[in-house]
């Protein structure tokens, strides 16, 4: 039965969620955002194409959106280039990302944006429509240009913090978010140390201020305890909390 609060079936499936480098259980950051008619890959961290192909045929992907140039968020793109170019033979796939990310992709796979990927450079002012999903962006608190994303379809919205320090909040979107993927890289004892990431508590505080109802904590580094991050987040957030795991799918409402 269709959820009346989410008529287009907007959802996010975790492809990879490990922070900084891949763990034995997960590749790095990568997510599928889908409706009944549209499929978009968000970030392409190293190793992510394995789980990606368990979830969807490459030929079904309508676009790729990349948050920033740090390697754990985009370096599966050269492999995906080969998959699209020589595997499914799909040309002109729309790819959106920051200027810094394109520079790095061009250095790693110079032919990728010469036919296989149809690259568009985006920034915090961009608005991108892919099928029935509208993307808006906000620059986060991170050492390189990094874009958080708000993805809306049929009146429901999913947010993605990408990587950010504590100086950014999803309030910056100025629009409601029902469900949000929020990075939780740091243990609380490292708060205030100038590291450009956030703890579970900091993420929970900012999500509460933004009126978000449900959180998915993600980007936990290998060897760190995701359950501890969840407890820290619960100290500051009263809504629903889930822990990202490869293959898990979440929907607003």
MIKENU-355046 format. One line per 2 residues: number of its first residue (from 1); their letters; for each residue x, y, z of C-alpha. Coordinates in steps of 0.2 Angstrom, whole numbers, plus 5000, padded with zeros to 4 digits. Example, Ala and Ser with C-alpha at 12.3 -4.5 7.8 and 13.67 -1.06 7.14 Angstrom:
<rs>
1	AS	5062 4978 5039 | 5068 4995 5036
</rs>
This chain:
<rs>
1	XX	5000 5000 5000 | 5006 5017 4996
3	XX	5011 5028 5010 | 5000 5044 5008
5	XX	5014 5055 5016 | 5026 5048 5004
7	XX	5016 5045 4987 | 5031 5043 4976
9	XX	5040 5029 4987 | 5055 5040 4990
11	XX	5068 5029 4999 | 5087 5028 5002
13	XX	5097 5012 5002 | 5114 5011 5010
15	XX	5127 5005 4998 | 5142 5009 5009
17	XX	5143 5018 5025 | 5161 5016 5032
19	XX	5170 5032 5037 | 5187 5037 5031
21	XX	5191 5020 5024 | 5182 5003 5020
23	XX	5179 4991 5035 | 5177 4972 5034
25	XX	5159 4975 5033 | 5156 4990 5022
27	XX	5163 5000 5008 | 5164 5019 5010
29	XX	5150 5032 5008 | 5138 5027 4994
31	XX	5119 5028 4994 | 5104 5025 4982
33	XX	5090 5037 4982 | 5075 5030 4973
35	XX	5057 5033 4969 | 5045 5022 4959
37	XX	5052 5030 4943 | 5070 5037 4947
39	XX	5086 5030 4953 | 5101 5041 4959
41	XX	5118 5036 4966 | 5124 5048 4980
43	XX	5143 5047 4982 | 5154 5032 4976
45	XX	5166 5028 4989 | 5179 5014 4986
47	XX	5173 4997 4985 | 5155 5002 4983
49	XX	5151 4995 4966 | 5150 4977 4974
51	XX	5135 4981 4985 | 5128 4993 4972
53	XX	5126 4979 4959 | 5118 4968 4972
55	XX	5104 4982 4973 | 5102 4988 4955
57	XX	5108 4985 4938 | 5120 4999 4933
59	XX	5109 5003 4917 | 5095 5008 4929
61	XX	5104 5022 4937 | 5098 5039 4930
63	XX	5112 5050 4938 | 5126 5051 4950
65	XX	5128 5065 4963 | 5145 5067 4972
67	XX	5146 5077 4988 | 5165 5082 4988
69	XX	5182 5077 4982 | 5189 5067 4997
71	XX	5193 5049 4992 | 5181 5040 5003
73	XX	5167 5048 4993 | 5171 5047 4975
75	XX	5185 5035 4970 | 5174 5021 4964
77	XX	5170 5032 4949 | 5184 5026 4938
79	XX	5178 5008 4940 | 5160 5014 4937
81	XX	5166 5022 4921 | 5172 5005 4915
83	XX	5156 4997 4920 | 5145 5010 4911
85	XX	5157 5011 4896 | 5161 4993 4893
87	XX	5148 4984 4903 | 5131 4991 4901
89	XX	5137 5002 4887 | 5127 5017 4894
91	XX	5134 5034 4887 | 5130 5051 4893
93	XX	5125 5047 4911 | 5122 5063 4921
95	XX	5135 5066 4934 | 5134 5081 4946
97	XX	5149 5086 4958 | 5160 5100 4964
99	XX	5174 5107 4953 | 5187 5099 4965
101	XX	5179 5082 4962 | 5180 5084 4943
103	XX	5198 5089 4944 | 5202 5073 4953
105	XX	5191 5062 4942 | 5199 5069 4926
107	XX	5216 5065 4933 | 5211 5047 4938
109	XX	5201 5043 4922 | 5203 5057 4909
111	XX	5191 5049 4897 | 5177 5047 4909
113	XX	5169 5064 4906 | 5172 5063 4887
115	XX	5156 5054 4883 | 5152 5041 4896
117	XX	5148 5054 4910 | 5140 5070 4906
119	XX	5147 5081 4920 | 5139 5096 4927
121	XX	5148 5106 4941 | 5137 5111 4955
123	XX	5139 5122 4971 | 5128 5127 4985
125	XX	5116 5137 4974 | 5112 5123 4962
127	XX	5095 5115 4960 | 5095 5099 4951
129	XX	5080 5089 4945 | 5083 5070 4941
131	XX	5066 5062 4936 | 5054 5066 4950
133	XX	5068 5070 4963 | 5073 5088 4966
135	XX	5091 5091 4974 | 5096 5106 4983
137	XX	5113 5109 4991 | 5121 5118 5006
139	XX	5140 5120 5009 | 5145 5111 5025
141	XX	5159 5114 5037 | 5173 5104 5029
143	XX	5191 5108 5023 | 5186 5106 5004
145	XX	5170 5112 4996 | 5157 5099 5002
147	XX	5139 5099 4998 | 5125 5092 5009
149	XX	5110 5087 5000 | 5091 5088 5002
151	XX	5081 5077 4990 | 5063 5080 4988
153	XX	5049 5070 4979 | 5031 5070 4981
155	XX	5031 5081 4997 | 5044 5070 5006
157	XX	5062 5074 5009 | 5078 5065 5013
159	XX	5094 5074 5019 | 5112 5069 5018
161	XX	5125 5079 5028 | 5140 5072 5018
163	XX	5155 5077 5029 | 5154 5092 5040
165	XX	5161 5100 5056 | 5150 5107 5069
167	XX	5148 5124 5061 | 5135 5118 5049
169	XX	5117 5113 5053 | 5103 5106 5042
171	XX	5094 5122 5047 | 5104 5129 5032
173	XX	5092 5121 5020 | 5077 5132 5026
175	XX	5065 5118 5022 | 5059 5103 5031
177	XX	5068 5086 5031 | 5059 5070 5036
179	XX	5073 5058 5036 | 5092 5062 5037
181	XX	5108 5053 5034 | 5120 5061 5046
183	XX	5138 5058 5048 | 5144 5053 5066
185	XX	5163 5051 5064 | 5169 5057 5081
187	XX	5167 5051 5098 | 5161 5064 5110
189	XX	5178 5066 5118 | 5185 5073 5102
191	XX	5172 5087 5101 | 5180 5104 5101
193	XX	5197 5098 5094 | 5195 5106 5077
195	XX	5192 5090 5068 | 5180 5094 5053
197	XX	5167 5080 5058 | 5154 5078 5071
199	XX	5149 5067 5085 | 5133 5058 5087
201	XX	5128 5070 5100 | 5132 5085 5089
203	XX	5122 5078 5075 | 5107 5075 5086
205	XX	5108 5093 5093 | 5108 5100 5075
207	XX	5094 5088 5069 | 5083 5093 5084
209	XX	5086 5111 5080 | 5081 5108 5062
211	XX	5065 5099 5066 | 5070 5082 5058
213	XX	5060 5067 5064 | 5071 5053 5059
215	XX	5090 5050 5058 | 5101 5037 5051
217	XX	5119 5038 5058 | 5133 5034 5046
219	XX	5151 5037 5042 | 5157 5028 5057
221	XX	5175 5024 5055 | 5181 5006 5056
223	XX	5185 5000 5074 | 5173 5013 5081
225	XX	5157 5007 5090 | 5141 5013 5080
227	XX	5130 5008 5095 | 5140 5020 5106
229	XX	5137 5034 5093 | 5118 5029 5094
231	XX	5118 5031 5113 | 5127 5048 5111
233	XX	5114 5054 5098 | 5099 5049 5109
235	XX	5106 5060 5122 | 5102 5075 5111
237	XX	5088 5068 5099 | 5071 5061 5103
239	XX	5066 5055 5086 | 5069 5039 5077
241	XX	5087 5033 5075 | 5094 5019 5064
243	XX	5112 5014 5061 | 5117 5013 5042
245	XX	5121 4995 5036 | 5124 4990 5018
247	XX	5108 4984 5010 | 5097 4993 5022
249	XX	5083 5003 5015 | 5074 5018 5024
251	XX	5059 5028 5019 | 5052 5045 5026
253	X	5035 5043 5036
</rs>
